[in-house]
């Protein structure tokens, strides 16, 4: 069958931005995950088959599929001519702000690097995977490759990813509504090319405090730092990216209520529309359904349903310490 190499890989979903950290922060999630089977043969070209729960929502066209685009880019950088067959088990909800396309791209470049012994560093794999993402943004693919909480630095010297273990008491709940988001690319178009100085200062102070909180393992400071994004989330809410009836004012009012009453930080996951609830497990150690975070979750669901949205699923998860791994 002229097979050169083959393997099975799993990549975590991710939640990017994390409040004010637009294109800078992301957290790898223990669940959901995406599985990718890779077969490398003699020949040329990249082919994709999509299976699994969301198979009808993920394109198989190699020019559109994120795993195929990232694989093609990686091979082209080394002028490698191989036939690559990818089978994507689509288990991460697409276009819901959970890094489904980023996980595909991350798994593809990691797999080819491993199977062909290409010797790319993890930072180089991030750049290759990001080539398949709108605007080449690094955050989702970084989290799926490195795991943990990632901070993305991009400057005139290139790209550098800092991966930090999140505070051990950090808990996460993802709320996935049925709100239809056109695409991440369209959500990025809602943002202006320039911002005023006061917004910059607010964002910089919160991003700096959040990074310090993660490094110190201080959950409470992290929640306080990320709960309000004075810029991107507000602008996208105004543009209707998060669904009908979700405005800047209603989003900020909801965030403040959840934080003050329940100690829960609500952020939009990636470009939305999913919500990510961050909480301190030490303060939510009671019986499931009777914790403060459960009350906060009920409030979020109630408010979303009032706008006409339905909840597709809620996922209680943890930050994943692992990025892409080979499992077969």
Phi, psi and omega in degrees: 000007181047036178283129177273315181195159178203159180187168179239134186228152177232137181233141179281150167293172180211156173242115185262168180076307179049069181077241186280357188272050183303123179063012183238315183257150167200153177237129172284140183251138177297327175210146003282169178229166179236137178252139180228124173259133185234130173235126178249127180234168170290138182136206181215156174104157178238127178239148184230137168236135180246129178232178175097184189304320185252029185300329182281354183250001181243125184290147175260352176297122182300339179278348181244332183287131185295319179297317181292317180297317180293319179297315180298318179297316182297315180296321182294325181296335179250008181053044180265130179249104177219156171269126182240126177246124183245131172243111183263122172267100188280099182242359177257128181303122180286150176056034178240010178083023182244018172069034181299311181293325178295321178294321176301309182296317180298316181296321183295312183289323177298316182297312181294324177298318180288312187289328182258000178059048187280338175079018176290142173284166179298320178297321178292325177294324177300314180298318179295316180293323181294340178298339180267357184260148178303126180073004181064029184290144191265340196297308181298311183294327178297314180296320181289335178272316185270327191079173178072204176259123184248146175239123186258123176250127177227121181214194184293346178269353180122215182239142177221129180252127175255119179253125184235142175289125180296162175306135185296340181264010180281123175250154185223139170228129178258132176247118184251107177271168181274013179298132182269121175255129184303307178186163174296323179300319180292325178294327179289334180289345179284354186260141181281158180286340182223154178230160180279164187295323181296320177295318178302315182295317179299315180295314182299319181294320181288320178296316178298316180294322179295316179298318178296321181297318179297314182295328180273349184073028185262097184297315185298317178294322178299313181299315179298323185287325188261349189298328179245127169249108184284001187236279192295311180300320180295315181295320180290325175298316178300328182275359178080015183294329185266009176113159181295132178091353178263107180250170175306313184295316182291324179293314180294321178297319179295315180301314182295321179297313182297321183288315184286323184274323187241354182071026183249133176263120177259127174232158172281130180281116181059229178271010178081182006272000182297148174257146175241122177260122178254134183212163179269116182297331180296330180267003182225045185269004183282191181292139179303133182096346181241007180276162177298323181292332177291323175294319178297317178299316179298322179294317179298314180299316180301316182291322177295317180294331177294334177277357181100359179280153172248152181265119180284320177190158169238141185230113172272127188215185178229160169299135179273127176284350185249143166268211180301139178226150172271130182241359180193000000 
